[in-house]
Amino acid sequence: MPLKDKLLALAVVVAWALNIVVVKLGIAEIPPIFLSALRFALVAALIIPFTRITLRQLPWVVLVSITFGGMHFGLLFVALSESEAGTAAILVQLGAPIATVLACLLFREPFGVVRLLGLALAVVGIGVLAAGPTLPGPLPLALLLLSATGWAVTNLIIKSMPDISPLTVTGWSSLIAVPQLLVASAFFEQGQWESLGTATWHGWLSIVYSAVISSIAAYGIWYWLLRKHSINSVVPYSMLNPLLSVLFGIVLLGDTPAPVKLVGALVMLAGVGLILRQSPAIVAASEPAS
């Protein structure tokens, strides 16, 4: 990718890492599934009036609403309520290697020995990071893994779908995700509407930040990058998310990371560096057809 696109990918990852911290504050005041529904409702309200969708595009957008809205974000918010923010951010990044491997299998995207070694190092680093004393229990751990899988599958759907603008995908998938999440919230949560009356600025900030910065801005850029470049050129940047989330946790939440997490972060960063390093032949083969 050119330098401008690399910087855009890094900016997206920074926004996502901050989102984990902000959402962690929000779900302390608003039930997590309900908070996710409010997030997507705000996204839809801000985008839908300016976009249109066709019947041909609708099935793809419905798929994204399920894998991204209900599966990725819905499960992530629930898991965050039962786990430490940095560890949750680490575990959900397993979606990056899942997406990378699936892209090689389904789209025959070139990988190479160096990137394979980098992927292995990154996964080992994530494992070390997550194996500290803050590893969540079986249920939140399972939810985080399912959330990561939902994110990975969403990347593949975005890569496969016909030409649909990023804002259209974001807005309409958000609209379709809202009723899914509200039904889930009605079954599994209570005190949803009462929480809005007692929420402080932390709760409202989490809704606004997650909707405007994390969804509309960050995912709009991310979808644009996925349409322009190969999955294996874009997705590995997301693996920097856990490292940044841990750092933001230290600075903003006063977290004290265990030494094992620092070691894991360095191993993971080395792996990401290898994944992002491509030979000229791989770069040429990875370029999308014009």
Secondary structure, 3 states (H helix, E strand, C coil): CCHHHHHHHHHHHHHHHHHHHHHHHHCCCCCHHHHHHHHHHHHHHHHHHHCCCCCCCHHHHHHHHHHHHHHHHHHHHHHHCCCCHHHHHHHHCCHHHHHHHHHHHHHCCCCCHHHHHHHHHHHHHHHHHHCCCCCCCHHHHHHHHHHHHHHHHHHHHHHHCCCCCHHHHHHHHHHHHHHHHHHHHHHHCCCHHHHHHHCCHHHHHHHHHHHHHHHHHHHHHHHHHHHHCCHHHHHHHHHHHHHHHHHHHHHHHCCCCCHHHHHHHHHHHHHHHHHHCCCHHHHHHHCCCC
